[in-house]
Amino acid sequence: MGTGEGELGTTERVLTLLGLLQQRPSWTGPELAERLGITPRTVRRDVDRLRALGYPVQAALGVGGGYRLGPGQELPPLLFDDEEAIATAVALLVPASGSGAALRALSKLDQVLPVRLREEVRTLSGAVESFGGGHGPVDGEVLMTLARACRDAVEAGFDYPGSALTRRRVEPYRLVASDRRWYLFAFDLDRDDWRSFRVDRMSEVSARTWRFRPRPAPDAAAYVQESVTSRAYRHQGRFLVRAPAATVRAQIPASAAMVRDRDDACCEVLSGADNPDFVLAHVLLLGHDFTVLGPPELASRAEVLGRRLLAAGPAPSGAGPAEEPPTYR
């Protein structure tokens, strides 16, 4: 059970606590601790934080006691500066797709912010998609510059490393958060194709005033996930795995493989690596039966490795001594 003592974690938690207190007349300390994943002692500290902000949280002791918001008083707004508001929204955005508490906290944040900051958070929220359950650190100012460019359909520019540091000109469409990093999904004007860019590798990020007409675009999150899990590597593989997609997704980080639904008993896995043996090993170690769907050379490699594994087993009963392995010089 985590105590969530980090400053940003505390802000998220207090917002969530405020949302819970507004949902029903009263909560016991243990109930709040369980819902928030913290200790009763941390609940008391967070209640004190809400009181310090002016929220009338009342506590009753004894059997049937608990916490509730005092009646008949206007709740004051939470006080955030720009950096704190954006950082809190970034922390809440990715979990919001799968967490009811995070979604309620994000909604509560929208209600209590000043109008100017509320618009900034809505801009960021409207530009973000995600796959996976978390995200890495990111520069909030860079993220907001790109989010505004997505919203306003204006070109963006940034320096980006490759074989050399180059200036990229793009039409930005969506920000995509994985379980490890943030990406920009955009149309690269100089390469005349869709691309994904790691936000943490960008520098000198700027938005231009030149507006573009949005063009038909592939699904941003799916495109970025496929880029991260397979297209970025020398060797890619497609596999039919005989296990439900939900089971396999729980075994593989979203940034390591793409899992597609087939039916209740099977799913398709798309993965990549710089070594074909690693591609096969990743799927083998899942512990499910599988078939290589492509490419053909990967299926051939699976046969070679299969024979090698069979030869590594114990010698049949009554067999003579094993041959000496060859010596390589």
Secondary structure, DSSP 8 states (H G I E B T S, - for coil): -----SHHHHHHHHHHHHHHHTTSS-B-HHHHHHHHTS-HHHHHHHHHHHHHTT--EEEE-STT-EEEE-TT---------HHHHHHHHHHHHHHHTT-HHHHHHHHHHHHHS-HHHHHHHHHHHHHEEE-SS------HHHHHHHHHHHHHTEEEEEEE-SSS-EEEEEEEEEEEE-SS-EEEEEEETTTTEEEEEEGGG-EEEEEEEEE--------HHHHHHHIIIIITSSEEEEEEESS-HHHHHHHS-TTTEEEEE-SSS-EEEEEEESSHHHHHHHHHTT-S-EEEEE-HHHHHHHHHHHHHHHHTS---TT-----------
